[in-house]
């Protein structure tokens, strides 16, 4: 680890950037942004030449804090697990085509 001692903050920063790119392009669940935030926090602690144990602690605490914050701050509409048609529960719809297994429905003249 002596080779990377002066540039360890750059490794944390690159990890944060890679995680953000993966989140935006592939996963799209926005939970990895909390991990990227934590990697950025660890990069900040490495910038100030804090020990590697404290960097890992900053990463772990930042991940947990970010995940809890994202879970509690997101809107209530996003907290429910929805499929494509769960928003139609309790609504009157017109079945326009019988397609197995789900079918198509017309709701407020939008199919």
C-alpha positions, 0 to 999 in steps of 0.5 A, a space after each residue: 500500500 506504500 505505492 498508493 499512499 500519496 494518491 489513495 484519495 484519487 482511488 477513492 474518488 475514482 471509485 466514487 465516479 465509477 459507482 455513479 456511472 454504473 448507477 446512472 447507466 445500468 442500475 437506476 435504483 439510486 441506492 448506489 449514489 449513497 455508496 458513491 457519496 460514502 466513497 467521496 467522503 472517504 476520498 475527502 478524509 484521505 485528502 487530509 491524510 487520515 489513517 486508512 482505518 478512519 477512511 474505511 470508517 468514513 466509508 462505512 458510516 457514510 454508506 449507512 447514513 446515505 442509505 438511511 437518508 435516501 430511504 427516509 427522504 424519498 417521496 411516499 409514492 416511491 416507497 411502494 413497490 409498484 408494477 405497471 398496473 398497480 396504479 389502476 387498483 380500484 379504478 374502472 377500466 375498459 378491457 380493449 384486448 385480451 392478451 395472456 397473461 396480463 391484457 391491455 386496459 383503457 383508462 381515461 382514454 389512454 391505452 
